[in-house]
Amino acid sequence: MGQRIFNFSAGPATMPVTVLETIQREMLDYKGEGMSIMEMSHRSKTFDAIVVEAEALVREIMGFSDQYQTLFLQGGATGQFAAVPLNLSQPGKVAEYIDSGSWSSKAVKEAEKLGKPFRVTAASKADKYRHIPTDFVVGKDAAYVHITSNNTIYGTQWQNFPDTGSVPLVADMSSDFYCKRFDPNRFGLIYAGAQKNAGPSGVTIIVVRKDLLARSPKDIPTIFNYQINAEKNSLYNTPNTFGIYVVNLVMHWIKNQGGIDQVEKINRQKAKLLYDALDGSDFYRPYADAGSRSLMNVTWNCPSEELEKKFIAEATAAGLSGLKGHRSIGGIRASIYNAMPMAGVERLIEFMRDFEKKS
Ligand SMILES: Cc1ncc(COP(=O)(O)O)c(C=O)c1O
């Protein structure tokens, strides 16, 4: 086997090595079945046991009550940008969106395209999305409030979730899914494409409060209908069986290392190390405002674009990949998801210090 490098890609992203090893071990013969999970019927007892376990583990790990259900659907977070307004809009009510980055505004555009009443209640576009807009009041006529809990491109993250009272809070948690503890029972619905913190691309995790399922209109496409997918336990049609199997392994990986609190502790240590390195340098300039910094995506600039290109090329050659900032803002972005080991962050900081010294 070749040597593994440190992969700082924003997603699909680095996976826990023990999970990859389990997949490798079980690839040809899943627990004596004589076939791989990806060759097995989604209606088989074996697969059913996996989806039932994963459904429960996703809720258990964060402490969702039994008033919630996990769904494993397809279409990515982008699919959910449409599914949320399709299912949760209500006659006479307006969906509220907090625009904290490109992904939030893409979610708004889908609601708009579908002709659902919406308003952008707060936005941080004016400062190029360097902070999370937290100063807003939710209208009494709100159908739901949609936030993006972590803005992958800009490296900003909600530090405390807003209190929306009886209005369901909906969050796109694609890039900070299960990176830290939060009170899950304050949410109406959360969703995340799995490919950053929970597994491979192609499976979308949704946790929805069951009373909201009654909102799903009958005339929307079945594939997006939360109520039908919930009734069929995510098996209305052929799901991403392999993806759900891997998500289940990742949930076990979280649980086996001591659960969310342990994951959060390590994430905070990794992020502190990296932010301290940035703050201690006059050469690197952090992108996000200090009060909105993400634990997952750390963004910064070098003194010039030319130096940024050099930084990325030399880092790649040194086995530190995926550090190029998103094409919309440039710069450097280190995605330090749950599966990025401390050693990766330490190696990156070492590289940064050497690069600064010789530049
Ligand atoms: C916060 C956030 N939302 C949505 C998306 C889009 O996800 P998908 O590609 O699964 O549709 C991304 C992708 O990077 C993201 O980071």
The ligand as an ORCA input file, in Angstrom:
! r2SCAN-3c Opt
* xyz 0 1
  C     -22.692     23.945      3.684
  C     -22.925     23.241      2.399
  N     -24.184     23.106      1.930
  C     -24.432     22.472      0.775
  C     -23.426     21.952     -0.003
  C     -23.765     21.252     -1.284
  O     -23.777     19.909     -0.992
  P     -24.054     18.773     -2.092
  O     -22.901     18.801     -3.011
  O     -24.136     17.543     -1.238
  O     -25.335     19.085     -2.763
  C     -22.112     22.057      0.431
  C     -21.019     21.491     -0.383
  O     -19.857     21.708     -0.185
  C     -21.856     22.721      1.651
  O     -20.604     22.861      2.101
*
